[in-house]
Amino acid sequence: MKFLKKAVLSVLILCAVLFCAGQSVSAATISVSAGQSSVKVGNTVAFTVRVPSNSQSWTYTVKWSDNLTYISGETEPMKFEGDNTSNKLIFRAYKEGEGKVWISAGSVSIDRKPYEDSNSASVKIVAANQPSQGYDHGDFNKPQKSANNALTSLTVSAGELTPAFDPSVTDYTLSLPLNSDKLTLTAAPSDSKAKVQGDGEVALQGGVNTLSVLVTAENGDVRTYTITVKVAQAPTLFFDFAGQKLGVVKDVEEVTPPAGFTAAEPISHGGDLLPIWTDASGEKTLVYLVDESAVTGFYLYSETGGVLSPYLPLSDGALPYVYTGLPAGATAPAGLATCTVDAFGRAINGWKYSDPALQGFYVLYLMDADGIYGYYTYDSAKDTLQRFNGAVFTDDGESLRVPMLYAYIAGGAAAVLLILVIVLACVSGSRGKKLRLLPDVSEAKPTAPEAPAEPASDNAPAEQPEAPVESAPSEPQTPEETAEEPAPAQEAEASQPAQEPEAAPEPEAAQPQPPSAETEPVSDSAPAEPAPQPAPEEAPAPAEPAPQPPADKQEPSLEDTLRHLPLDELLRDIHDL
């Protein structure tokens, strides 16, 4: 009996435990419910997520099917005791089928105990022409007004906006030159139902101008785009330079000086303040001026000399150069004409070639990084510089002379050629005289030996025997032999042989022979002496001139004359001349 009572008691306790556990699980359940069983395509439907009212804390993530579009509600709430335990989410149905919403990673804490849970609910999405069941969210089904109040573009008639236009950026700045009195703004809204105010033509004044463009969305939301326009103020301090009037720019807060220069304390000039920039050494001072065409730029300045020259930095990508204007009094040299050159995006003065073949090449006067001035050839096609070597420039402060290099080369070549022609003519004339006094080697005939000639009588001139010509090379003659020509009578005596010659080879096969052992070589230092002659019984009568060659015998040509001259003799004659 006692055993039966214990068994019944145990069953009752187990049931109580199971009941309590079921109550706890039930209390910890996160519920999800749809507000209606079906919904038309294009209409909205509400899903409600609830946690137990006695929860101390809870969190979960809401997910939904792809035929539902999320509109409102908390999709990842994290709540605590005292917060609303229900969460309504609104979705719009846009595709037929089952629209489903479920809870993922749900967690609830009750009586300090955590419970993990998940749940889901669904709704049937029907065609737009079919009736829907359940509750219809009227306000959500009405067409919503657009809240788009952004611009798709914003442009200005002068200058450039900073930064570049972006629909999400509402503040811009714009800098305009001197005498800018109006500006046109053009704005286009992203939504055609939005309204734009403040665009069109607006008036400007010197200094800072603030312009606003208002965009009102269809639902009444307003967005404002602000443009701060800075118009350069008219200068009150002026300098005279190169025949024009230059004004001192007042607004220099955003002016960037050239490399190596920094802003210095303004100096007093003419009762006004003059902003200046100096280099590290303090030797160079720059001022920022505007010319009569409203073009601004830096200029070299000194307190004693005023404005000295422009200061326009240039760079060919490798080395820095500075344009400081043309030299004083420089004129366009021959072959070049003064022009305006667009070099490295800057308009400067220089020279261009008159030759059409050199179009695109210019000559510039620049200062390099070491402060040395020079002339450079600028290639506009490649935007590069190199030292000017097509002409030699001489800058004497008054004029610019350009003697072209090719003219010097041509003139020098012509002078050298003329000197060579004169030298060859002189040498050939001098040698021709000497060669005409020698027997004609081409007509030499072998003869039998004869007795020595008899002395010339008073009535008959001395006969000149034909002497065989040796083929051995002749010795060089001294300058005395060239300078002193023998008289005709002496030539006749000197042409007689000292002894009987040997028989010469046949004319058609004449070959050069070595000189005879009995023949004395001619010395370079002493003139040759004539061969001894028999003493005449009486004083010889004046000898007649040597017989002239026959008419059919022509004088040797210049080519034959030079062919018979040894090289050392020719060089010696050229040296004597």
C-alpha positions as CSV (number, residue, x, y, z in Angstrom):
1,M,0.0,0.0,0.0
2,K,2.8,2.4,0.8
3,F,4.5,1.5,-2.5
4,L,1.4,2.5,-4.4
5,K,1.1,5.8,-2.6
6,K,4.8,6.6,-3.4
7,A,4.2,5.8,-7.1
8,V,1.2,8.0,-7.4
9,L,3.0,10.9,-5.6
10,S,5.9,10.6,-8.0
11,V,3.6,10.7,-11.0
12,L,1.9,13.9,-9.7
13,I,5.3,15.6,-9.0
14,L,6.5,14.7,-12.6
15,C,3.3,16.2,-14.1
16,A,3.7,19.4,-12.0
17,V,7.3,19.7,-13.2
18,L,6.3,19.2,-16.9
19,F,3.4,21.7,-16.5
20,C,5.7,24.3,-15.1
21,A,8.3,23.8,-17.8
22,G,5.5,24.1,-20.4
23,Q,4.4,27.4,-18.9
24,S,8.0,28.7,-19.0
25,V,8.5,27.7,-22.7
26,S,5.1,29.2,-23.6
27,A,6.0,32.4,-21.8
28,A,9.2,32.7,-23.7
29,T,7.7,32.2,-27.2
30,I,8.1,35.1,-29.7
31,S,5.0,35.4,-31.8
32,V,4.7,36.7,-35.4
33,S,1.3,37.3,-37.0
34,A,0.0,38.8,-40.2
35,G,-2.7,41.5,-40.1
36,Q,-4.6,39.8,-43.0
37,S,-4.8,36.5,-44.8
38,S,-4.4,38.0,-48.3
39,V,-3.4,41.2,-49.9
40,K,-3.5,42.6,-53.5
41,V,-0.3,43.3,-55.4
42,G,0.6,47.0,-54.8
43,N,-1.1,47.2,-51.4
44,T,0.5,47.0,-47.9
45,V,0.2,44.4,-45.2
46,A,1.2,44.6,-41.5
47,F,3.1,41.9,-39.5
48,T,3.3,42.1,-35.7
49,V,6.1,40.6,-33.6
50,R,5.4,40.2,-29.8
51,V,7.5,39.0,-26.9
52,P,6.1,37.9,-23.5
53,S,5.1,40.8,-21.3
54,N,7.2,39.6,-18.3
55,S,10.5,39.6,-20.4
56,Q,13.4,41.5,-18.8
57,S,15.2,41.8,-22.2
58,W,14.8,40.6,-25.8
59,T,16.4,40.8,-29.2
60,Y,15.8,39.3,-32.7
61,T,16.3,39.9,-36.4
62,V,13.4,40.2,-38.9
63,K,13.7,38.7,-42.4
64,W,11.1,38.6,-45.3
65,S,10.6,37.0,-48.7
66,D,11.6,38.8,-51.9
67,N,8.0,39.5,-53.0
68,L,7.6,41.9,-50.1
69,T,9.1,45.4,-49.9
70,Y,10.0,46.8,-46.5
71,I,8.4,50.1,-45.6
72,S,8.6,50.7,-41.8
73,G,9.2,49.0,-38.4
74,E,12.2,47.8,-36.4
75,T,14.0,45.0,-38.2
76,E,16.7,44.4,-35.5
77,P,15.3,45.6,-32.1
78,M,17.2,45.3,-28.8
79,K,14.7,46.1,-25.9
80,F,14.5,45.9,-22.1
81,E,11.9,45.7,-19.4
82,G,9.5,48.6,-19.7
83,D,9.7,48.9,-23.5
84,N,6.8,48.1,-25.8
85,T,6.8,44.4,-26.3
86,S,5.1,44.5,-29.7
87,N,6.7,45.6,-33.0
88,K,4.6,46.4,-36.1
89,L,6.3,46.1,-39.5
90,I,4.7,47.3,-42.8
91,F,5.5,45.7,-46.1
92,R,4.2,46.3,-49.6
93,A,3.2,43.4,-51.8
94,Y,4.5,43.6,-55.4
95,K,4.4,40.0,-56.7
96,E,1.8,37.2,-56.5
97,G,2.6,34.3,-54.2
98,E,3.3,33.7,-50.5
99,G,4.6,36.7,-48.6
100,K,6.5,35.5,-45.5
101,V,8.1,37.2,-42.5
102,W,10.1,35.3,-39.9
103,I,12.2,35.9,-36.8
104,S,15.8,34.8,-36.8
105,A,18.1,34.6,-33.8
106,G,15.4,35.5,-31.3
107,S,16.4,35.6,-27.6
108,V,14.2,36.4,-24.5
109,S,15.2,36.7,-20.9
110,I,12.5,35.8,-18.3
111,D,13.2,35.6,-14.6
112,R,16.9,36.0,-15.4
113,K,16.8,32.9,-17.6
114,P,17.5,33.1,-21.4
115,Y,15.3,31.5,-23.9
116,E,16.1,31.1,-27.6
117,D,13.2,31.1,-30.0
118,S,12.1,31.8,-33.6
119,N,8.8,32.1,-35.4
120,S,7.2,33.1,-38.7
121,A,3.9,34.2,-40.4
122,S,2.8,34.5,-44.0
123,V,0.2,36.2,-46.2
124,K,-1.2,35.3,-49.6
125,I,-0.5,37.9,-52.3
126,V,-3.1,38.0,-55.1
127,A,-3.5,39.9,-58.3
128,A,-4.4,43.6,-58.2
129,N,-7.8,42.9,-59.8
130,Q,-8.8,40.3,-57.1
131,P,-10.4,41.1,-53.8
132,S,-8.2,40.9,-50.7
133,Q,-9.3,39.7,-47.3
134,G,-8.6,41.1,-43.8
135,Y,-7.5,44.5,-42.8
136,D,-6.4,47.1,-45.4
137,H,-3.9,49.8,-44.3
138,G,-5.5,52.7,-46.0
139,D,-2.8,55.5,-45.6
140,F,-0.1,53.2,-46.7
141,N,-2.0,52.2,-49.8
142,K,-2.4,55.8,-50.9
143,P,0.3,57.2,-53.4
144,Q,3.1,58.8,-51.4
145,K,4.5,62.2,-52.3
146,S,8.2,62.4,-53.4
147,A,10.7,63.7,-50.8
148,N,13.5,64.1,-53.5
149,N,14.8,67.6,-53.1
150,A,18.3,67.1,-54.7
151,L,19.8,68.8,-57.8
152,T,21.1,66.7,-60.7
153,S,23.3,69.6,-62.0
154,L,24.5,73.1,-61.0
155,T,26.6,75.2,-63.4
156,V,27.9,78.8,-63.4
157,S,28.5,81.1,-66.4
158,A,32.1,82.1,-65.3
159,G,34.8,80.4,-63.2
160,E,34.6,76.9,-61.7
161,L,32.9,75.7,-58.6
162,T,35.0,74.4,-55.7
163,P,34.6,71.5,-55.1
164,A,33.2,70.0,-58.3
165,F,29.4,69.7,-58.1
166,D,28.0,66.7,-56.2
167,P,24.2,66.4,-55.5
168,S,25.0,65.5,-51.9
169,V,27.3,68.6,-51.3
170,T,25.5,71.8,-50.6
171,D,28.3,74.4,-50.0
172,Y,30.6,75.7,-52.8
173,T,33.0,78.6,-53.5
174,L,33.7,80.5,-56.7
175,S,36.4,83.1,-57.4
176,L,35.9,85.7,-60.2
177,P,38.2,88.3,-61.6
178,L,38.0,92.1,-61.3
179,N,35.0,93.8,-62.8
180,S,32.7,90.7,-62.6
181,D,29.3,92.3,-62.0
182,K,26.9,89.4,-62.8
183,L,26.7,85.6,-62.8
184,T,24.2,83.1,-64.3
185,L,23.3,80.0,-62.3
186,T,21.7,77.0,-64.0
187,A,20.1,74.3,-61.7
188,A,18.2,71.2,-62.6
189,P,16.3,69.1,-60.0
190,S,16.5,65.3,-59.8
191,D,12.7,65.0,-59.5
192,S,10.6,66.8,-62.1
193,K,8.0,67.5,-59.3
194,A,10.5,69.5,-57.2
195,K,10.7,73.3,-57.5
196,V,14.0,75.3,-57.8
197,Q,14.4,78.9,-56.6
198,G,17.4,81.2,-56.7
199,D,18.8,80.2,-60.1
200,G,19.1,82.4,-63.2
201,E,21.1,85.7,-63.5
202,V,22.2,87.3,-60.3
203,A,24.0,90.6,-59.6
204,L,27.5,90.7,-58.0
205,Q,29.6,93.3,-56.3
206,G,33.3,93.5,-55.4
207,G,34.2,91.3,-52.5
208,V,32.2,88.3,-51.1
209,N,28.8,87.5,-52.4
210,T,26.6,84.7,-51.0
211,L,24.1,83.0,-53.3
212,S,21.5,80.4,-52.4
213,V,19.6,77.9,-54.5
214,L,16.5,76.3,-52.9
215,V,15.0,73.0,-53.9
216,T,11.5,72.1,-52.6
217,A,10.4,68.5,-52.9
218,E,6.9,67.4,-53.7
219,N,6.2,66.7,-50.1
220,G,7.5,70.1,-49.0
221,D,11.0,69.2,-47.9
222,V,13.5,71.9,-48.7
223,R,17.2,71.7,-49.4
224,T,19.5,74.7,-49.8
225,Y,22.6,74.9,-52.0
226,T,25.0,77.8,-51.0
227,I,27.6,79.4,-53.3
228,T,30.1,81.9,-51.9
229,V,31.3,84.1,-54.8
230,K,34.5,86.1,-54.3
231,V,34.9,88.9,-56.8
232,A,38.3,90.6,-56.9
233,Q,38.3,94.1,-55.5
234,A,39.5,97.0,-57.6
235,P,43.1,97.9,-56.9
236,T,44.0,101.3,-55.3
237,L,47.8,101.0,-55.7
238,F,49.3,101.0,-59.2
239,F,52.7,100.7,-61.0
240,D,53.8,101.7,-64.5
241,F,55.7,98.9,-66.4
242,A,56.4,98.3,-70.1
243,G,53.9,101.0,-71.1
244,Q,51.0,99.7,-69.2
245,K,49.4,100.3,-65.8
246,L,49.6,97.4,-63.3
247,G,47.4,97.3,-60.2
248,V,48.2,95.6,-56.9
249,V,45.8,92.7,-56.1
250,K,44.2,93.1,-52.7
251,D,42.7,89.6,-52.2
252,V,45.8,87.5,-51.8
253,E,44.7,85.1,-49.1
254,E,44.4,82.2,-51.5
255,V,47.3,83.2,-53.8
256,T,49.9,80.5,-54.1
257,P,53.5,81.9,-54.6
258,P,56.1,80.2,-56.8
259,A,58.4,77.5,-55.3
260,G,61.0,79.0,-53.0
261,F,59.0,82.1,-52.0
262,T,57.0,82.7,-48.9
263,A,54.7,85.6,-47.8
264,A,56.4,88.4,-46.0
265,E,55.2,91.3,-43.9
266,P,53.5,93.8,-46.3
267,I,55.4,97.0,-46.8
268,S,54.1,100.6,-47.0
269,H,54.1,102.1,-50.5
270,G,52.4,105.3,-51.5
271,G,50.3,105.4,-48.4
272,D,49.0,101.9,-49.0
273,L,50.1,98.4,-48.0
274,L,51.8,96.3,-50.6
275,P,51.7,92.5,-50.1
276,I,55.1,90.9,-51.0
277,W,56.8,87.5,-51.2
278,T,60.5,86.9,-50.7
279,D,62.9,84.0,-51.3
280,A,65.1,82.3,-48.7
281,S,68.1,84.6,-49.4
282,G,66.0,87.7,-49.3
283,E,67.5,88.9,-52.6
284,K,64.4,88.4,-54.7
285,T,61.0,90.1,-53.9
286,L,57.7,89.4,-55.7
287,V,54.5,91.3,-55.9
288,Y,51.1,90.1,-57.3
289,L,49.7,92.5,-59.9
290,V,46.8,92.6,-62.4
291,D,47.3,94.2,-65.9
292,E,44.8,96.2,-68.0
293,S,43.4,92.9,-69.5
294,A,42.5,91.6,-66.0
295,V,45.4,89.0,-66.2
296,T,47.1,88.5,-62.8
297,G,50.6,87.3,-62.2
298,F,53.8,87.7,-60.2
299,Y,56.5,90.4,-60.9
300,L,60.0,91.0,-59.6
301,Y,60.1,94.1,-57.5
302,S,62.6,96.2,-55.7
303,E,62.0,99.2,-53.5
304,T,64.4,101.4,-55.5
305,G,63.5,100.2,-59.0
306,G,59.9,99.3,-58.7
307,V,58.5,96.6,-60.9
308,L,61.5,95.0,-62.8
309,S,60.1,92.2,-64.9
310,P,57.5,89.4,-65.0
311,Y,58.2,86.3,-63.0
312,L,56.5,83.3,-64.6
313,P,57.7,79.9,-63.6
314,L,57.9,77.3,-66.3
315,S,58.9,73.6,-66.3
316,D,59.6,71.1,-69.1
317,G,59.1,68.2,-66.6
318,A,62.8,68.0,-65.7
319,L,64.2,71.5,-64.8
320,P,62.5,74.7,-63.7
321,Y,62.8,77.9,-65.7
322,V,61.5,81.4,-65.2
323,Y,60.3,83.8,-67.9
324,T,61.2,87.4,-67.1
325,G,60.4,89.1,-70.4
326,L,62.6,89.9,-73.4
327,P,65.9,91.7,-73.1
328,A,65.7,95.5,-73.2
329,G,66.0,96.8,-76.8
330,A,66.0,93.3,-78.3
331,T,64.9,93.2,-82.0
332,A,63.8,90.3,-84.1
333,P,67.0,88.8,-85.6
334,A,67.3,87.6,-89.2
335,G,65.3,84.5,-89.9
336,L,63.1,85.0,-86.7
337,A,60.1,87.1,-86.0
338,T,58.7,88.3,-82.7
339,C,55.5,86.5,-81.6
340,T,53.5,85.3,-78.6
341,V,54.2,81.7,-77.7
342,D,51.9,79.4,-75.8
343,A,54.5,77.5,-73.8
344,F,53.6,75.1,-71.0
345,G,50.1,76.5,-70.9
346,R,51.4,80.1,-70.5
347,A,51.3,82.9,-73.1
348,I,54.8,84.6,-73.2
349,N,56.8,86.6,-75.8
350,G,59.5,85.0,-77.9
351,W,60.6,84.4,-81.5
352,K,59.4,82.1,-84.3
353,Y,61.2,80.9,-87.4
354,S,60.3,82.3,-90.8
355,D,61.2,79.0,-92.4
356,P,57.9,76.9,-92.8
357,A,60.0,73.8,-92.2
358,L,60.6,74.9,-88.7
359,Q,57.0,75.6,-87.7
360,G,56.3,74.6,-84.1
361,F,59.8,75.5,-83.0
362,Y,60.4,78.8,-81.1
363,V,63.2,80.7,-79.3
364,L,62.6,81.8,-75.7
365,Y,64.7,83.9,-73.3
366,L,64.6,82.3,-69.9
367,M,66.4,82.1,-66.6
368,D,67.4,78.7,-65.2
369,A,67.4,77.5,-61.6
370,D,70.9,79.0,-61.0
371,G,69.7,82.5,-62.0
372,I,71.6,82.4,-65.4
373,Y,69.8,83.8,-68.4
374,G,70.0,82.1,-71.9
375,Y,68.2,81.4,-75.1
376,Y,66.3,78.1,-75.5
377,T,64.6,76.3,-78.4
378,Y,61.0,75.3,-77.4
379,D,59.4,72.4,-79.2
380,S,55.6,73.0,-79.0
381,A,54.8,69.5,-80.2
382,K,56.6,67.7,-77.3
383,D,56.6,70.6,-74.8
384,T,60.3,70.5,-74.2
385,L,63.3,72.9,-74.0
386,Q,66.9,72.6,-75.0
387,R,69.7,75.1,-75.4
388,F,69.5,77.1,-78.6
389,N,72.2,76.0,-81.0
390,G,70.9,76.9,-84.4
391,A,72.4,80.4,-84.1
392,V,74.9,82.3,-82.0
393,F,73.2,85.0,-79.9
394,T,75.1,88.0,-78.6
395,D,73.1,90.1,-76.1
396,D,74.9,93.5,-75.7
397,G,72.0,95.2,-74.0
398,E,71.1,97.1,-77.2
399,S,70.6,94.6,-80.0
400,L,70.5,90.9,-80.7
401,R,72.7,89.7,-83.5
402,V,72.3,86.2,-85.1
403,P,75.2,85.2,-87.5
404,M,74.0,81.8,-88.7
405,L,76.4,78.9,-88.3
406,Y,75.8,77.4,-91.7
407,A,76.9,80.7,-93.3
408,Y,80.3,80.5,-91.6
409,I,80.8,76.9,-92.7
410,A,79.9,77.7,-96.3
411,G,82.2,80.7,-96.4
412,G,85.1,78.9,-94.9
413,A,84.8,76.0,-97.3
414,A,84.8,78.4,-100.3
415,A,87.9,80.2,-99.1
416,V,89.8,77.0,-98.6
417,L,88.9,75.8,-102.1
418,L,90.0,79.1,-103.6
419,I,93.4,78.9,-101.9
420,L,93.9,75.3,-103.2
421,V,93.1,76.4,-106.8
422,I,95.6,79.3,-106.6
423,V,98.4,77.1,-105.1
424,L,97.9,74.4,-107.8
425,A,97.9,77.0,-110.6
426,C,101.2,78.5,-109.3
427,V,102.9,75.2,-108.8
428,S,101.8,74.0,-112.3
429,G,103.1,77.2,-113.9
430,S,106.5,77.1,-112.2
431,R,107.0,73.4,-113.0
432,G,105.8,73.8,-116.5
433,K,108.6,76.2,-117.3
434,K,111.2,73.7,-116.0
435,L,109.7,70.8,-117.8
436,R,109.7,72.7,-121.2
437,L,113.5,73.0,-120.9
438,L,114.0,69.2,-120.7
439,P,114.1,67.0,-123.8
440,D,110.8,65.4,-124.7
441,V,111.0,61.9,-123.3
442,S,108.2,60.7,-125.4
443,E,110.2,61.6,-128.6
444,A,113.6,60.4,-127.5
445,K,115.4,58.1,-130.2
446,P,118.5,55.9,-129.7
447,T,121.5,57.3,-131.6
448,A,125.0,56.1,-132.3
449,P,127.8,57.6,-130.3
450,E,129.5,60.7,-131.8
451,A,132.7,62.5,-131.3
452,P,132.7,65.6,-129.1
453,A,131.3,68.6,-130.9
454,E,133.6,71.2,-132.5
455,P,133.7,74.6,-131.1
456,A,131.3,77.0,-132.6
457,S,132.6,79.3,-135.3
458,D,131.7,82.8,-135.7
459,N,129.2,82.1,-138.5
460,A,127.6,78.9,-137.4
461,P,125.8,78.2,-134.1
462,A,126.7,75.2,-132.0
463,E,124.8,72.1,-132.9
464,Q,122.9,70.6,-129.9
465,P,123.2,66.7,-129.9
466,E,120.2,64.8,-128.7
467,A,121.0,63.3,-125.3
468,P,119.4,60.1,-124.2
469,V,117.1,60.6,-121.2
470,E,117.7,58.5,-118.2
471,S,114.4,57.1,-116.6
472,A,115.8,57.2,-113.1
473,P,113.9,59.5,-110.7
474,S,115.3,63.0,-110.5
475,E,116.7,64.4,-107.4
476,P,114.8,67.3,-105.7
477,Q,115.9,70.7,-106.7
478,T,116.9,73.5,-104.3
479,P,115.1,76.8,-104.1
480,E,118.2,78.4,-105.7
481,E,117.6,76.3,-108.8
482,T,114.0,77.3,-108.9
483,A,114.8,80.9,-108.4
484,E,117.6,81.2,-111.0
485,E,116.9,80.2,-114.5
486,P,120.0,79.5,-116.8
487,A,120.5,81.6,-119.9
488,P,119.7,79.9,-123.2
489,A,123.4,79.5,-124.1
490,Q,124.1,78.0,-120.7
491,E,121.2,75.7,-121.1
492,A,122.7,74.5,-124.4
493,E,126.1,73.8,-122.8
494,A,124.6,72.1,-119.8
495,S,122.6,69.8,-121.9
496,Q,125.7,68.2,-123.5
497,P,126.6,64.8,-121.9
498,A,129.8,64.3,-120.0
499,Q,130.5,61.0,-121.8
500,E,129.0,58.9,-124.5
501,P,125.7,57.4,-123.6
502,E,124.8,53.8,-123.9
503,A,122.2,52.7,-126.4
504,A,118.7,53.3,-125.2
505,P,115.9,50.7,-125.3
506,E,113.4,50.7,-128.0
507,P,110.9,53.6,-127.7
508,E,107.8,51.4,-127.6
509,A,109.2,49.4,-124.7
510,A,111.1,52.1,-122.7
511,Q,111.6,51.0,-119.1
512,P,113.1,53.0,-116.2
513,Q,116.8,52.3,-115.7
514,P,119.0,52.8,-112.6
515,P,121.3,55.8,-112.8
516,S,124.8,55.2,-114.1
517,A,127.6,54.6,-111.7
518,E,129.6,57.4,-113.4
519,T,126.8,59.9,-113.0
520,E,127.2,62.2,-110.0
521,P,124.0,62.7,-108.0
522,V,122.7,66.3,-107.7
523,S,123.2,67.8,-104.3
524,D,120.3,69.5,-102.6
525,S,122.6,72.2,-101.2
526,A,124.6,73.2,-104.2
527,P,123.5,73.9,-107.8
528,A,124.6,71.5,-110.5
529,E,127.8,72.5,-112.5
530,P,127.8,72.2,-116.3
531,A,130.0,69.5,-117.9
532,P,133.5,70.6,-119.0
533,Q,133.8,71.8,-122.6
534,P,136.9,71.9,-124.9
535,A,138.6,75.3,-124.9
536,P,137.7,77.3,-128.0
537,E,140.4,78.8,-130.1
538,E,138.4,82.0,-130.3
539,A,135.7,83.6,-128.3
540,P,132.5,81.9,-129.2
541,A,129.8,83.9,-130.8
542,P,126.6,84.3,-128.9
543,A,124.6,81.1,-129.1
544,E,121.2,81.1,-130.7
545,P,118.2,80.1,-128.6
546,A,117.4,76.5,-128.3
547,P,115.4,75.1,-131.2
548,Q,111.7,75.0,-130.5
549,P,109.8,71.8,-130.8
550,P,107.8,71.2,-133.9
551,A,104.4,72.7,-134.3
552,D,102.8,69.3,-133.9
553,K,104.4,68.9,-130.5
554,Q,102.1,70.4,-127.8
555,E,103.2,71.5,-124.3
556,P,102.6,68.9,-121.5
557,S,99.2,69.3,-119.9
558,L,98.7,70.1,-116.2
559,E,97.9,66.4,-115.5
560,D,101.1,65.2,-117.2
561,T,103.1,67.9,-115.4
562,L,101.8,66.9,-111.9
563,R,102.3,63.2,-112.7
564,H,106.0,63.7,-113.2
565,L,106.5,65.8,-110.1
566,P,107.7,63.9,-107.0
567,L,105.5,64.5,-103.9
568,D,108.3,66.0,-101.8
569,E,109.0,68.6,-104.5
570,L,105.4,69.5,-104.7
571,L,105.1,69.9,-100.9
572,R,108.3,72.0,-100.9
573,D,107.0,74.3,-103.5
574,I,103.7,74.8,-101.6
575,H,105.7,75.6,-98.5
576,D,107.9,78.2,-100.3
577,L,104.8,79.8,-101.7
